[in-house]
Amino acid sequence: MRHFGHIPSASRAGLFHQEPAEFTADSPASTLAAALGATLYSPATRPQLADDVRKQAARGVVSMVLCLEDSIADAEVEAAETNLVEQFTRLAETAPVAPRDLPLLFMRVREPAQIPDLTARLGDTVRLLSGFVLPKFDAPRGRAFLDALTAAENASGRRLFAMPVLESPELLHLETRARTLTGIATLVNEHRDRVLALRLGVTDFCSAYGLRRPPDMTAYDVQLVAHVIADVVNVLGRSDGTGFTITGPVWEYFRLGERMFKPQLRRSPFLEGRAEDLRTALIEHDLDGLLREIELDRANGLLGKTCIHPSHVVPVHALSVVSHEEFSDAQDILRPERGGGGVLRSAYTNKMNEVKPHRAWAERTLLRAEVFGVAREDVGFVDLLTAGLSG
């Protein structure tokens, strides 16, 4: 699989200075963590789930979570588990050897015991599973989940990743946050090879205070949430080798209600008569706020995003592509002759590149460039959005 692999190769060649690289479920963890992109959630109760997975893969989705937790009612869990096993059998019929045309698939469970049980029930079709999403993760609860995952790995012989969701009230409350973060950091570091990424449960954060952000505000406008995100990145997202990939929070909206504030999407990138209709469609579908939040996610150290609607996928991926300017700066900073440090003017002559302070940013940028590609110098996110939506 590869990002933008759903659009014709000729179109891809016209968009990218460096095309997104191919990867598989067996690629290195560092590659997969960067490549998750828009991780699309789907309730495990859907009767045509196998068809949905194939359809979304054909539209450019590279990672999906099949949910047994908050997206389904308590009374539906047993039937949803049975449905998952049946749907994996259907998927296996079209992927007899390797799941090359399927996205990375994860199951979001409720309790640790579900992990070895479901892994055993999948039988040979476990080869289509990349791992489990672990809800309400903290040190005590998380250890039980990770022990269960280890047991499932050993029994199945299959590499299975964990994606803990950080959403507990203890993480939100100021008086317990530091202790909770320290406990989580210690635990996930013990299982570094197994933890693919950490996900943020911002909806649960808001719930603890009876809040819900409106569609014309981002998670970063809700100060309680913004402070937690900052502290999570501070402790768990460091670039000194101790950090993990942390993904952006879910965007809850996909149809527009009555708008109070002006659209957040400037007209200028959509001019020249080629994309004004696209701008209008994005605003009508309430995606201008999503675009702003994606940019703020990356500015605050997050990569990828939890998504609950297919319309969110292409915007996340389009804004994850590395611009030609970013790529040029990153390459300049990481040239071997720059090893001693120093300051240089960017090739675009519009900024200072300071080699030592910007090195970690440059390394992260080149990893993103590997999986999402580098846009041509004259290609902007509007072009990528248009191509992704029409692919």
C-alpha positions as CSV (number, residue, x, y, z in Angstrom):
1,M,0.0,0.0,0.0
2,R,1.0,3.6,-0.3
3,H,-0.6,7.0,0.3
4,F,-2.3,8.4,-2.8
5,G,-2.0,5.0,-4.4
6,H,-5.7,5.2,-5.3
7,I,-5.0,7.9,-7.9
8,P,-3.6,7.1,-11.4
9,S,0.2,6.9,-11.5
10,A,0.4,9.7,-14.2
11,S,-1.5,12.0,-11.9
12,R,0.8,11.1,-9.0
13,A,3.8,11.8,-11.1
14,G,2.5,15.3,-11.8
15,L,1.9,16.1,-8.1
16,F,5.0,14.7,-6.4
17,H,8.7,15.7,-6.5
18,Q,9.2,12.5,-4.5
19,E,6.3,10.0,-4.5
20,P,5.1,8.3,-1.3
21,A,6.9,5.0,-0.8
22,E,5.2,1.7,-0.6
23,F,4.9,-0.1,2.7
24,T,3.3,-3.2,4.1
25,A,1.9,-4.4,7.4
26,D,5.4,-6.0,7.9
27,S,7.3,-2.7,7.5
28,P,9.4,-1.4,10.4
29,A,7.4,0.1,13.2
30,S,8.8,3.6,12.7
31,T,7.5,3.6,9.1
32,L,4.1,2.3,10.1
33,A,3.8,4.8,12.9
34,A,4.5,7.7,10.6
35,A,2.3,6.3,7.8
36,L,-0.9,5.8,9.8
37,G,-2.4,9.0,8.5
38,A,-6.2,9.3,8.9
39,T,-7.1,6.3,10.9
40,L,-10.7,5.6,10.1
41,Y,-12.9,4.1,12.9
42,S,-15.9,1.8,12.1
43,P,-18.3,0.0,14.4
44,A,-17.6,-3.7,14.5
45,T,-21.4,-4.4,14.2
46,R,-21.5,-3.4,10.5
47,P,-22.9,-6.4,8.6
48,Q,-20.9,-5.6,5.4
49,L,-17.7,-4.6,7.2
50,A,-15.5,-6.6,4.9
51,D,-16.9,-4.8,1.9
52,D,-16.5,-1.4,3.7
53,V,-12.9,-2.1,4.4
54,R,-12.2,-2.9,0.8
55,K,-14.1,0.1,-0.4
56,Q,-12.2,2.5,1.9
57,A,-8.9,1.0,0.9
58,A,-9.7,1.7,-2.7
59,R,-10.4,5.3,-1.7
60,G,-7.0,5.8,-0.1
61,V,-7.5,4.7,3.5
62,V,-4.4,3.0,4.9
63,S,-5.4,2.3,8.5
64,M,-8.7,1.4,10.1
65,V,-9.9,0.6,13.6
66,L,-12.8,-1.8,14.0
67,C,-14.4,-0.7,17.2
68,L,-15.9,-2.9,20.0
69,E,-15.9,-0.1,22.5
70,D,-17.8,3.3,22.7
71,S,-19.2,3.1,19.1
72,I,-21.5,0.1,20.0
73,A,-23.9,-0.5,22.8
74,D,-23.0,-2.8,25.7
75,A,-25.6,-5.4,24.6
76,E,-24.0,-5.6,21.2
77,V,-20.5,-6.7,22.2
78,E,-20.9,-10.5,21.8
79,A,-22.6,-10.2,18.4
80,A,-20.0,-7.7,17.3
81,E,-17.1,-10.0,18.2
82,T,-18.7,-12.8,16.2
83,N,-19.2,-10.4,13.3
84,L,-15.6,-9.4,13.4
85,V,-14.4,-13.0,13.1
86,E,-16.8,-13.6,10.2
87,Q,-15.8,-10.5,8.4
88,F,-12.1,-11.3,8.7
89,T,-12.9,-14.7,7.1
90,R,-14.5,-12.8,4.2
91,L,-11.5,-10.5,3.9
92,A,-9.2,-13.4,3.8
93,E,-11.0,-14.9,0.8
94,T,-9.6,-11.9,-1.2
95,A,-6.2,-11.8,0.5
96,P,-5.2,-15.5,0.5
97,V,-1.4,-14.8,0.9
98,A,-0.7,-11.3,2.0
99,P,-3.1,-8.4,2.7
100,R,-1.5,-6.0,0.2
101,D,-4.7,-4.4,-0.9
102,L,-6.1,-4.0,2.6
103,P,-5.4,-1.2,5.1
104,L,-3.7,-1.8,8.4
105,L,-6.5,-3.2,10.6
106,F,-6.8,-2.8,14.3
107,M,-9.4,-3.8,16.8
108,R,-10.5,-1.5,19.6
109,V,-11.4,-3.7,22.6
110,R,-13.0,-3.0,25.9
111,E,-11.2,-5.4,28.2
112,P,-7.8,-7.2,28.2
113,A,-9.3,-10.7,28.0
114,Q,-10.8,-9.9,24.6
115,I,-7.3,-9.7,23.0
116,P,-6.2,-13.3,23.4
117,D,-9.7,-14.5,22.9
118,L,-10.3,-12.7,19.6
119,T,-6.8,-13.6,18.3
120,A,-7.5,-17.3,18.9
121,R,-10.9,-17.1,17.3
122,L,-9.4,-15.4,14.2
123,G,-7.3,-18.5,13.5
124,D,-5.2,-18.1,10.3
125,T,-7.0,-14.8,9.4
126,V,-5.0,-13.1,12.3
127,R,-2.4,-12.4,9.5
128,L,-4.8,-9.6,8.4
129,L,-4.6,-7.9,11.9
130,S,-2.0,-5.4,12.8
131,G,-2.9,-4.9,16.4
132,F,-5.3,-3.5,19.1
133,V,-6.4,-0.1,20.3
134,L,-6.4,0.0,24.1
135,P,-9.0,2.4,25.6
136,K,-8.7,4.5,28.8
137,F,-5.1,3.7,29.1
138,D,-3.2,4.3,32.3
139,A,-0.4,2.4,34.1
140,P,-2.5,-0.1,36.1
141,R,-5.1,-0.8,33.4
142,G,-2.5,-0.6,30.6
143,R,-0.3,-3.2,32.1
144,A,-3.1,-5.8,31.9
145,F,-3.8,-4.9,28.3
146,L,-0.1,-5.1,27.3
147,D,0.3,-8.5,29.1
148,A,-2.7,-9.8,27.2
149,L,-1.2,-8.5,24.0
150,T,2.1,-10.3,24.7
151,A,0.2,-13.5,25.3
152,A,-1.7,-13.2,22.1
153,E,1.5,-12.5,20.1
154,N,3.1,-15.6,21.6
155,A,0.1,-17.8,20.9
156,S,-0.4,-16.6,17.3
157,G,3.1,-16.1,16.2
158,R,2.0,-12.8,14.7
159,R,3.5,-9.3,15.4
160,L,0.7,-7.3,17.0
161,F,1.0,-3.6,17.9
162,A,-0.7,-1.6,20.6
163,M,-2.2,1.8,20.2
164,P,-3.1,3.1,23.7
165,V,-5.8,5.8,23.9
166,L,-5.0,8.5,26.5
167,E,-8.4,9.6,27.7
168,S,-8.8,8.9,31.4
169,P,-10.0,11.5,33.9
170,E,-6.7,11.1,35.9
171,L,-4.8,12.4,32.9
172,L,-7.1,15.4,32.6
173,H,-7.3,16.4,36.2
174,L,-4.4,18.7,37.2
175,E,-3.7,17.1,40.6
176,T,-3.2,13.6,39.1
177,R,-1.9,14.5,35.6
178,A,1.9,14.4,36.3
179,R,1.7,11.1,38.2
180,T,-0.5,9.5,35.5
181,L,1.8,10.7,32.7
182,T,4.9,9.4,34.5
183,G,3.3,6.0,35.0
184,I,2.2,5.8,31.4
185,A,5.7,6.8,30.2
186,T,7.3,4.1,32.3
187,L,5.0,1.4,31.1
188,V,5.0,2.2,27.3
189,N,8.8,2.5,27.4
190,E,9.0,-1.1,28.8
191,H,6.9,-2.2,25.7
192,R,8.5,0.2,23.2
193,D,8.8,-2.4,20.4
194,R,5.1,-3.1,20.8
195,V,3.6,0.4,21.1
196,L,3.0,1.8,17.6
197,A,1.4,5.1,18.5
198,L,-0.4,6.9,21.3
199,R,-3.9,8.2,20.5
200,L,-5.7,11.1,22.2
201,G,-9.2,10.7,23.4
202,V,-10.3,14.4,23.4
203,T,-14.0,13.6,23.4
204,D,-13.6,11.9,26.8
205,F,-11.5,14.9,28.0
206,C,-14.4,17.2,27.1
207,S,-17.0,14.8,28.6
208,A,-15.3,15.1,32.1
209,Y,-16.4,18.7,32.2
210,G,-19.6,18.6,30.2
211,L,-18.0,20.3,27.2
212,R,-18.2,19.8,23.5
213,R,-16.3,21.9,21.0
214,P,-18.4,23.5,18.3
215,P,-17.5,22.9,14.6
216,D,-16.0,26.4,14.2
217,M,-13.5,25.8,17.0
218,T,-10.5,23.4,17.2
219,A,-9.4,21.3,20.1
220,Y,-6.7,23.9,20.7
221,D,-9.4,26.6,21.4
222,V,-10.6,24.5,24.3
223,Q,-8.0,25.4,26.9
224,L,-8.5,22.4,29.2
225,V,-7.9,20.2,26.2
226,A,-5.0,22.2,24.8
227,H,-3.2,22.0,28.1
228,V,-3.5,18.2,28.3
229,I,-2.3,17.8,24.7
230,A,0.7,20.0,25.5
231,D,1.6,18.0,28.6
232,V,1.2,14.6,26.8
233,V,3.6,15.8,24.0
234,N,5.9,17.2,26.7
235,V,6.3,13.8,28.4
236,L,5.6,11.3,25.6
237,G,6.5,13.0,22.4
238,R,10.1,14.1,22.9
239,S,12.6,13.9,20.0
240,D,15.5,12.5,22.2
241,G,14.7,8.9,21.4
242,T,12.3,8.4,24.3
243,G,9.2,9.8,22.5
244,F,6.4,8.1,20.6
245,T,4.2,9.1,17.7
246,I,1.1,10.8,19.1
247,T,-1.9,11.1,16.8
248,G,-4.3,14.0,16.5
249,P,-7.8,14.0,18.1
250,V,-11.0,13.1,16.3
251,W,-12.9,15.7,14.4
252,E,-16.6,15.0,15.2
253,Y,-18.3,16.9,12.4
254,F,-19.1,16.1,8.8
255,R,-22.2,18.1,8.0
256,L,-22.6,21.8,8.6
257,G,-25.2,23.3,10.9
258,E,-25.8,27.0,11.2
259,R,-22.5,28.8,11.2
260,M,-21.8,31.5,13.8
261,F,-18.2,32.5,12.7
262,K,-16.7,33.3,9.3
263,P,-15.1,30.3,7.4
264,Q,-11.5,29.7,8.4
265,L,-10.5,28.8,4.8
266,R,-8.9,31.7,2.9
267,R,-10.0,32.3,-0.7
268,S,-6.5,32.9,-2.2
269,P,-5.3,29.2,-2.4
270,F,-8.5,28.3,-4.2
271,L,-8.5,31.1,-6.9
272,E,-7.7,30.8,-10.6
273,G,-11.1,29.4,-11.3
274,R,-10.1,25.8,-10.6
275,A,-11.1,25.2,-7.0
276,E,-13.6,27.7,-5.7
277,D,-16.2,25.0,-5.9
278,L,-13.9,22.8,-3.7
279,R,-13.6,25.6,-1.1
280,T,-17.4,25.9,-1.0
281,A,-17.8,22.2,-0.6
282,L,-15.3,22.0,2.2
283,I,-17.1,24.8,4.0
284,E,-20.5,23.3,3.5
285,H,-19.3,19.9,4.8
286,D,-17.7,21.7,7.8
287,L,-14.2,20.7,6.9
288,D,-12.6,24.2,7.0
289,G,-12.3,23.7,10.8
290,L,-10.8,20.3,10.3
291,L,-8.1,21.7,8.0
292,R,-7.1,24.2,10.6
293,E,-7.0,21.6,13.3
294,I,-4.8,19.3,11.2
295,E,-2.3,22.2,10.8
296,L,-2.4,22.9,14.5
297,D,-1.9,19.2,15.3
298,R,1.4,19.1,13.4
299,A,2.5,22.5,14.9
300,N,2.0,20.9,18.3
301,G,3.9,17.7,17.6
302,L,1.1,15.3,16.5
303,L,1.1,13.2,13.4
304,G,-2.0,11.5,11.9
305,K,-5.5,11.7,13.1
306,T,-8.4,9.7,14.4
307,C,-11.3,9.9,11.9
308,I,-14.9,8.9,12.1
309,H,-16.0,9.8,8.6
310,P,-14.5,9.0,5.2
311,S,-14.7,12.6,4.1
312,H,-12.0,13.4,6.6
313,V,-9.4,11.1,5.1
314,V,-8.2,13.0,2.1
315,P,-7.8,16.4,3.9
316,V,-5.6,14.7,6.6
317,H,-3.5,13.0,3.9
318,A,-3.2,16.1,1.7
319,L,-2.0,18.2,4.6
320,S,0.5,15.5,5.6
321,V,2.4,15.7,2.3
322,V,5.7,17.5,2.8
323,S,6.0,20.7,0.8
324,H,8.9,21.2,-1.5
325,E,10.1,24.0,0.7
326,E,10.0,21.9,3.9
327,F,11.9,19.1,2.0
328,S,14.6,21.6,0.8
329,D,15.1,22.9,4.3
330,A,15.3,19.5,5.9
331,Q,17.8,18.2,3.3
332,D,20.0,21.3,3.8
333,I,20.0,20.9,7.5
334,L,21.0,17.2,7.4
335,R,23.8,17.5,4.9
336,P,26.9,15.7,6.2
337,E,29.0,18.8,6.0
338,R,26.5,20.5,8.4
339,G,27.4,18.1,11.2
340,G,29.3,20.8,13.1
341,G,26.2,23.0,13.3
342,G,25.9,26.6,12.2
343,V,23.3,28.8,10.6
344,L,22.4,29.0,6.9
345,R,19.8,30.9,4.8
346,S,17.2,28.6,3.3
347,A,17.2,27.9,-0.4
348,Y,13.9,29.7,-0.5
349,T,15.7,32.8,1.0
350,N,12.8,33.4,3.4
351,K,14.1,32.0,6.7
352,M,17.0,30.9,8.9
353,N,17.9,27.3,9.2
354,E,19.9,26.6,12.4
355,V,21.4,23.2,12.0
356,K,21.5,21.9,15.6
357,P,18.1,23.2,16.9
358,H,16.3,22.2,13.7
359,R,17.9,18.8,13.2
360,A,15.1,16.8,15.0
361,W,12.5,18.6,12.9
362,A,14.4,17.8,9.7
363,E,14.7,14.1,10.6
364,R,10.9,14.0,11.4
365,T,10.2,15.8,8.1
366,L,12.1,13.4,6.0
367,L,10.4,10.4,7.6
368,R,7.0,12.0,6.8
369,A,8.3,12.7,3.3
370,E,9.1,9.0,2.9
371,V,5.5,7.9,3.6
372,F,3.5,10.9,2.4
373,G,5.7,12.1,-0.4
374,V,7.1,15.5,-1.3
375,A,4.9,17.9,-3.4
376,R,6.4,19.5,-6.6
377,E,7.4,23.0,-6.2
378,D,4.3,24.4,-7.9
379,V,1.9,22.0,-6.2
380,G,-0.1,23.1,-3.1
381,F,-2.5,21.4,-0.8
382,V,-5.5,22.4,-3.0
383,D,-4.0,20.4,-5.8
384,L,-3.5,17.4,-3.5
385,L,-7.0,17.8,-2.1
386,T,-8.5,17.9,-5.6
387,A,-6.6,14.9,-6.8
388,G,-7.3,12.9,-3.6
389,L,-11.0,13.6,-3.8
390,S,-11.3,12.8,-7.5
391,G,-9.1,9.7,-7.4
